[in-house]
Amino acid sequence: MEITILAENLGLDVEDIVELLELYIENVALDLSELDAALKAGDAAEAHKRSHSIKGASGNLGLNDLYEIACKIDNKARINEIQGLDYMVQDFREKYDGLVNEFKNIA
């Protein structure tokens, strides 16, 4: 991820995108934790709520790879198909963790 390109695509200053990414990382960490709990509890409604939040946040920042995975998770959770979502969430988490590590190195 190139922060300057991301900022430019969103029409923001680099400082603004850094602040937004900090909020994104914090909020998505919470949503992922709650999503994991919802999947373990078999709570499709909560899984949908959390995945929808993650999808929106990822899309709003133009984090397309994360957005695409979040869309797939959200679509399945919305129709109560939570079987196997843990694998999709793991895929999202790996890419999210990569973003977090990359962000730490440049922030």
Phi, psi and omega in degrees: 000130177254111185299321181295322178292316178300315179298316180297316179299328181265358180069035183240162171283158179301320180299321179293317181291325177299315179297317179294321178294324177298315178295318179301310182301315180295312183290320180291325176302316178295313179299321178295319178298314179293325177295316177302315180297319179296319179295318178297325181275352183072025183266091183295324181297315179291323177299319178295316180302312183289318180292326178295319177297315179297317179301311181298315180297318180294317179294318181298330180267000179072026178271077193299319180297315179292321179299316182299316179293317180298324177299315180297317178297313182299316181299318179289317180296324181299328180256023175064025176262083184261354176296128178083356179294335181301328178289322179291320178296321178298319177299316178299313183300321179297316178290322177297314178299323176298318177297315180300313180296319179295319180295319179299326182286339182249344182274000000 
